[in-house]
Amino acid sequence: LACRADGDPPPSTRCARDGSAPRGSRAVSRADAGRYVCRATNRHGSAVRSVVVTVECECGGRDL
């Protein structure tokens, strides 16, 4: 899940599921569904947005 923001100076960004540590790139499974929070921060402050992610799969009851 990409977290992008514009600002001056450019902000650092972080996106994590319910405040947990971000994971590296990997295959997505149903277990990845949930609320994700993206935070952008620079010397002027921070902005936070959240999104609920639903994972759908036609995998015969198995996660791929």
N, C-alpha and C positions, 0 to 999 in steps of 0.2 A: 504494500500500500504506500503510494508516494505521498509525501507531505511537502508542498511547495508554498513559498510565501515571498512577496516582494517587500523591500524596505530600503532605507538609507540610514545607516549601513545595512547591507544585506543580513537578514536574520539567520540564525542557526535554526534548524528544524528537527523535530523528533516526533515519531508516530509510534504509539504502542497500544496494545490491547489492555484496556482497563488499568493503565498505569504500570503494567509489567514491562520487563526489559524487551526491547525489540529483537526479533529473530532474523537470521539471515534469510536469503532467498532460498525457497524450497517449494515442493509441491504443496498445493492447498488441499485441505480436507475439511469435512464438516466440523471438526473440532476447532477450526479457525474462525467460525462464526462468532459474532459478538460486537460489543461496542469498542471502537478504537478512538483514541484521543490524539490529535495532532497539535503540537505546541510550536509556535515560532517566537524566538526571543532575540532581541538586540538591546543596545544600551538604553533605548527609549522605553522598553517594557516588553510585554509579551501578549500574544493573542492565542486563544485556545478554541478549537472546534472539534466536534465529535461526529462520528458517523457510525451507524449500525450496519454491519456487513452480514449478509445472508449467503450461505454457500449451498448451492443446489447441485445435485449430481445424479446422473442416471447410471448408477454403478451396482445395481442389484443388491442393495443393502450393505455394500462394502465401501469403505473410503478408499479412494485411489491415491 
